[in-house]
Amino acid sequence: MDGVTSRIKHKLARIGRISFEGRRRAVVRELDARNAYRLWAPTYVTETATSFLDDEMAREMLSGLPFAQLLDAGCGTGRRIAGIPGAVGMDASPEMLAIGGARHVVVGDVRKMPFDSDRFDMVWCRLVLGHLPDAHPAYRELARVCKPGGYVFVTDFHPDAAAAGQQRTFTDHEGTVHGIEHYLHDNHKDLAAQSGLSLVAQRDGAVGPSILDFYARGIGMKAYKRDLGLNLIAAYLFRKPER
């Protein structure tokens, strides 16, 4: 299944990683993730429907868990770690980090992170792994930097969104719509287990009242009624066993 997963590219989440500033426009071309985020950084919107659902899943699934040493691997602008004492962010896009101006952030690749092993009691990797054709190296790194007994929280675009024909796009400063390279991974649990992580919880984030306003301000209520109940986010909480 891993070989199949790495070969199947899906455009996802048209209603997620955009700002809902206008009606649908044709996607001009697809960019690899590195160039996409470099180009997107000057007009990056902090909150989107997908990021809102992602935050909902995080609040629901991580309540009461330790955050003394937190890593947000693929932190984007760093907004999620703002105000969390001791949190560290890492992202492959220096342009996104610069736009956010967050402290305690570094440039790095989730497949080869610049951190010691067993360092963090909580590791986030949110809406990142879909950009990788093979997520296994990233899972090995997430497990490596997590302390024994610590937690790894992963979110990704849901396979149901792909089946519904959703796309992952952004609009640049000239108003051109670009697709972002994206891959479907439907084997997160297997990849995590192969990396020594145990599943604690799994949840889906679906289109519903909490993101209705994004539709109302963007692609409209007809689209909301069409997509109501559609799973956009798959969220997984894993734990690294104690030694």
Number of C-alpha atoms within 10 A of each C-alpha: 9 16 9 9 16 16 12 12 17 21 22 29 22 20 27 26 23 24 20 22 12 13 9 12 11 9 16 10 12 17 16 13 19 15 13 20 21 15 19 18 21 14 14 22 14 16 16 17 24 25 17 17 23 24 16 13 20 20 11 10 18 15 8 8 11 13 18 13 18 23 27 21 28 22 28 29 26 26 15 15 20 15 9 12 11 12 22 22 27 25 23 20 23 20 20 22 23 15 15 18 13 20 13 13 23 19 19 18 16 23 18 12 19 14 13 10 15 16 17 26 22 26 29 21 21 24 21 22 25 23 19 21 19 20 24 21 14 23 24 20 19 31 25 20 22 25 22 19 14 24 29 28 22 25 25 24 32 23 18 16 23 21 11 14 12 19 22 23 26 26 23 17 13 7 10 13 19 22 22 25 24 25 23 26 26 16 13 21 16 16 20 25 16 13 19 16 26 18 17 13 13 16 16 18 22 21 22 16 11 12 17 17 15 24 20 14 14 18 16 16 15 10 13 21 13 10 17 13 13 17 20 28 27 23 23 23 22 23 24 24 13 8 6
